[in-house]
Amino acid sequence: MDEYCNKCEHAQSRADPDPYDWFCDDDVKWHCQKTNKVIESGCRPYQEVKQPEWCPLLKGKQMTKMEVLDRIQTLFFQELSKKNSWGKNEVQVTYMKCTQKALMEALSNKS
């Protein structure tokens, strides 16, 4: 299994030119044929595209410590972006909840 979508047989590169920037008129987007979802858009043709967390090929793959930490950070910043102001206690509780969720995801991927 590849770590990057652009090496996967289910990924397809499609033209995605930036209409406001002539320099990036060769941009591409990566589309997953297995899930019929856009993986990433506005990419340079030579750019490597990491597998998204929803990739069906990741099911059953054990997450590394770095992947779990990245997932905690992603969840945490998603929660932070939902509110303009946070109290110290709210931030700590939210971080703990995100940590718990990411760890549960990692454990569920193991089986």
N, C-alpha and C positions, 0 to 999 in steps of 0.2 A: 504494500500500500504506500502510495506517495504522500509526502508531506505537503506538496504543492498541487493545487488544482490544475495548473497549466500542464502538468505531466500526467494527468488522469485521462483515461479513455472516455469518460463521461462529460468532460469539460469541452466547451466549444468557444472559440474566440469569435467575437462579432465586432464589426466597426462601431465606434462610439465617438465620433469626432466632436470636439469642443467648438460650438458655433461662435464663441466669443474670442477664441485664441487661435490664430492661424498656425502657430507653432505646434499645437497639439491636435492637428487635424487627422493624425494617424492613431489617436487613442483607440483603445479597444475595451470591450466589456467581456467578462467571462460568464458564460451561462452553463448551468448544470443540466444536462439532458435527462439525468435520472430523476431529479426532483422538479424540473421545469422552473428553476429559480435563477435569478441573477446573483452570481457569487460576489462580483465586484465590478464597478463601472469606473470609467475615467482612468484607466490604467495605461501605462506606457507599454508598447508591444513587447519589450524585453523584461518587464517587471514580473517577478515571481509572486504568485497569489497563494497565500496560505489557505488551507482548508478551513471553512467556517465551522462553528460548533454544531451546526445542524446537519452536517454532512452524514449521510446514511452509512458511509464506509467507516466512520469512526465508532459506530456502535460496537461495543464489546472491547474496544481498545482502552487499555489502562492509561489514564492521564498521568503525565509527569508532574513533578512538584511545580515546575515553572508554569505549566498549563493551568494547574489549579490556582496558582497565584494570579495569573493573568485573568482567569475567570472571576476571581474575587474582585479584582480591580475593575473589571468591566461592569459587573453587577453593582458595585459600590458607586461608580460614577453615573450609572444610569439612574440610581436612586437619588443621588445628589442633584442631578439635573432637573428633577421633578419639583424642587422647592427652591425658593430664593434665599431663605435664611434658615439656619440650623443651630440649635443649641448643642453644647458639648455632649450632653447625655444622648441626644437624638443621633448624633454622628456615631458615637460608640455603639449604640444599640443597632443601628443600621449596618455598620461594618460587621458586627457579630452575626447578624442575620444573613448577610451576603456570604460570609465565610462558611456558615453552616450550610447554606444552599449549594455553594460550589463544592464543598466536601461531599455532600449527599450525591451530587451529580457524578463526581469522580468515583464514588463507591458503586453507584448504579451502573456505570460503564464497565466496571470490572467483571460483572457477571454475564 
